Structure formats: C-alpha cells, structure tokens
Amino acid sequence: MRDEDSFDLDDDDPDAPQAADLEEPDDDDADDMVCPACGRGVAVDTPKCPHCGDWIRPVTAAGGSTPRWVKWVVIVMLVLGALQLLALFK
C-alpha cells in the first residue's frame, strides 16, 4: 500500500517531482498582501497588480475617513429636509 503523501524523487526525470519542489518558499519572496480584484498575492508596495493590471489602493481601517462626496450628499439632504420642514409650517 502506498502513502499518498510520499513521492518518488527522480533527479534524472525533469517531469518528476524534484527536491526543490518540496522546499518551503523563502520568507523574503513571500507575497505580503492580496489583490482585491483577482485575489492573487502581490508585494505590499505594488501600486498595480502584475497579474490582472488593476490598480491597488490602500484599504482604510474600520472607522477610517468618509469620502468627501458622501459628506456632501448628507449635507445637501439635511438642507433639503430643513427647507421642506420650513415649507410645511408656513
């Protein structure tokens, strides 16, 4: 009976598993973050994913700043609501 996790290493056959295939990758070469578009690993300082070409923007932590356009929409809605209330009481 053969164990599924065991491999016959044959250095003469280029298609067979090699000892280098079984080694753990170096920590220096490891990817530090994942592309939000394609999900593949990329380096932290990469501005554009080398796999899918999508621009990588830093993700803000929870409670980060709200986009400026959201703030303006809220202000406009509050002003319009206040004007409607004033019109009702005239």
Residue frames as qw, qx, qy, qz and C-alpha x, y, z in Angstrom:
[[0.000, 0.890, 0.456, 0.000, 0.00, 0.00, 0.00],
 [0.462, 0.281, 0.024, 0.841, 1.41, 3.38, -0.99],
 [0.167, -0.645, -0.394, 0.633, 1.12, 6.54, 1.07],
 [0.372, 0.818, 0.382, 0.217, -0.49, 9.37, -0.95],
 [0.135, -0.980, 0.104, 0.105, 1.88, 11.97, 0.53],
 [0.615, -0.433, 0.496, 0.433, 5.07, 10.17, -0.46],
 [0.565, 0.779, -0.145, -0.232, 6.81, 10.99, -3.73],
 [0.869, -0.011, 0.251, 0.427, 9.46, 9.18, -5.69],
 [0.021, 0.906, -0.214, -0.366, 12.14, 11.79, -6.31],
 [0.822, 0.215, 0.352, 0.393, 13.93, 11.17, -9.58],
 [0.163, -0.754, 0.166, 0.614, 16.60, 13.75, -10.34],
 [0.312, -0.106, 0.711, 0.622, 17.10, 12.33, -13.85],
 [0.124, 0.578, 0.740, 0.322, 13.47, 12.83, -14.96],
 [0.062, 0.094, -0.058, 0.992, 12.68, 16.57, -15.41],
 [0.478, -0.378, -0.395, -0.688, 8.91, 15.88, -15.24],
 [0.649, -0.377, -0.637, 0.175, 9.11, 14.02, -11.92],
 [0.388, -0.913, -0.072, -0.107, 8.91, 15.90, -8.60],
 [0.554, 0.457, -0.392, 0.575, 12.24, 17.41, -7.65],
 [0.509, -0.365, -0.527, 0.575, 13.60, 18.13, -4.17],
 [0.091, 0.002, -0.031, 0.995, 13.30, 21.88, -4.90],
 [0.388, -0.394, -0.506, -0.661, 9.55, 21.44, -5.45],
 [0.641, -0.500, -0.581, 0.043, 9.12, 20.22, -1.89],
 [0.406, -0.061, -0.348, 0.842, 11.07, 23.04, -0.21],
 [0.079, -0.819, -0.478, 0.309, 9.27, 25.79, 1.64],
 [0.373, 0.761, 0.128, 0.515, 9.42, 29.21, -0.07],
 [0.418, 0.018, -0.324, 0.849, 11.71, 31.85, 1.41],
 [0.102, -0.745, -0.517, 0.408, 10.05, 34.45, 3.60],
 [0.134, -0.462, 0.196, 0.855, 11.72, 37.20, 1.54],
 [0.071, -0.022, -0.699, -0.711, 9.90, 36.09, -1.61],
 [0.020, 0.499, 0.851, -0.164, 6.51, 35.65, 0.07],
 [0.054, -0.559, -0.376, -0.737, 3.66, 37.92, -1.01],
 [0.119, -0.066, -0.561, 0.816, 2.57, 40.36, 1.66],
 [0.418, 0.332, 0.362, -0.764, -0.97, 41.19, 0.54],
 [0.409, 0.344, 0.824, 0.190, -3.72, 40.06, -1.82],
 [0.058, -0.055, -0.374, -0.924, -5.03, 41.96, -4.85],
 [0.407, 0.274, 0.548, -0.677, -8.66, 42.92, -4.15],
 [0.597, 0.419, -0.241, -0.640, -9.61, 42.40, -7.81],
 [0.723, 0.287, -0.592, -0.212, -8.12, 38.99, -8.66],
 [0.849, -0.481, 0.104, -0.194, -7.17, 37.63, -5.23],
 [0.872, 0.226, -0.222, 0.372, -3.59, 36.77, -6.17],
 [0.620, -0.631, -0.076, 0.460, -0.63, 37.65, -3.97],
 [0.431, 0.761, -0.021, 0.484, 1.30, 40.85, -4.62],
 [0.504, -0.022, -0.381, 0.775, 4.01, 42.77, -2.78],
 [0.163, -0.722, -0.494, 0.456, 2.87, 45.48, -0.37],
 [0.096, -0.611, 0.105, 0.779, 4.43, 48.40, -2.25],
 [0.252, 0.187, 0.747, 0.586, 2.99, 47.37, -5.64],
 [0.278, 0.311, 0.138, -0.899, 0.71, 50.13, -6.99],
 [0.701, 0.303, -0.258, -0.592, -0.68, 47.95, -9.81],
 [0.841, -0.131, 0.513, -0.114, -1.36, 44.21, -9.78],
 [0.008, 0.494, -0.733, -0.468, 1.09, 42.41, -12.11],
 [0.289, 0.149, 0.944, 0.060, -1.47, 39.64, -12.69],
 [0.256, 0.683, 0.684, 0.012, -4.70, 41.46, -13.59],
 [0.308, 0.355, 0.206, 0.858, -3.44, 45.04, -14.11],
 [0.304, -0.828, -0.410, -0.234, -5.91, 46.56, -11.63],
 [0.113, 0.605, -0.362, 0.700, -4.70, 49.50, -9.53],
 [0.603, -0.375, -0.648, 0.274, -4.28, 48.60, -5.88],
 [0.158, -0.710, 0.082, -0.681, -5.50, 51.22, -3.44],
 [0.167, 0.126, -0.797, 0.567, -4.72, 51.00, 0.26],
 [0.472, -0.556, -0.633, -0.260, -7.65, 49.83, 2.32],
 [0.155, -0.535, 0.347, -0.754, -8.51, 52.09, 5.24],
 [0.148, -0.077, -0.903, 0.397, -9.12, 50.56, 8.62],
 [0.237, -0.666, -0.692, -0.149, -12.63, 50.39, 10.04],
 [0.282, -0.845, -0.280, 0.358, -13.60, 53.84, 11.21],
 [0.480, -0.036, 0.275, 0.832, -11.40, 55.47, 8.60],
 [0.120, 0.369, 0.005, -0.922, -12.26, 58.72, 6.89],
 [0.529, 0.575, 0.601, -0.166, -15.50, 59.00, 4.93],
 [0.435, 0.274, 0.456, 0.726, -15.21, 60.01, 1.27],
 [0.010, -0.214, -0.080, 0.973, -15.82, 63.69, 0.61],
 [0.325, -0.155, -0.549, -0.754, -18.75, 63.08, -1.75],
 [0.426, -0.441, -0.789, 0.042, -20.62, 61.16, 0.96],
 [0.228, -0.405, -0.419, 0.780, -20.28, 64.12, 3.32],
 [0.134, 0.115, -0.224, -0.959, -21.65, 66.49, 0.66],
 [0.389, -0.291, -0.745, -0.458, -24.62, 64.24, -0.09],
 [0.379, -0.485, -0.704, 0.354, -25.50, 64.14, 3.62],
 [0.109, -0.331, -0.176, 0.920, -25.23, 67.95, 3.90],
 [0.243, -0.035, -0.463, -0.852, -27.42, 68.50, 0.82],
 [0.420, -0.385, -0.798, -0.197, -30.04, 66.03, 2.11],
 [0.304, -0.471, -0.575, 0.596, -30.14, 67.78, 5.50],
 [0.028, 0.232, -0.053, -0.971, -30.55, 71.21, 3.90],
 [0.345, -0.153, -0.631, -0.678, -33.34, 69.94, 1.61],
 [0.413, -0.437, -0.792, 0.106, -35.06, 68.30, 4.58],
 [0.191, -0.420, -0.391, 0.796, -34.86, 71.51, 6.59],
 [0.164, 0.094, -0.285, -0.940, -36.31, 73.52, 3.68],
 [0.398, -0.301, -0.765, -0.406, -39.19, 71.04, 3.38],
 [0.347, -0.484, -0.687, 0.416, -39.94, 71.38, 7.08],
 [0.052, -0.316, -0.113, 0.941, -39.95, 75.17, 6.76],
 [0.271, -0.059, -0.537, -0.797, -42.35, 74.95, 3.82],
 [0.384, -0.396, -0.830, -0.083, -44.76, 72.75, 5.82],
 [0.303, -0.539, -0.553, 0.558, -45.03, 75.23, 8.70],
 [0.052, -0.045, 0.144, 0.987, -45.73, 78.33, 6.58]]
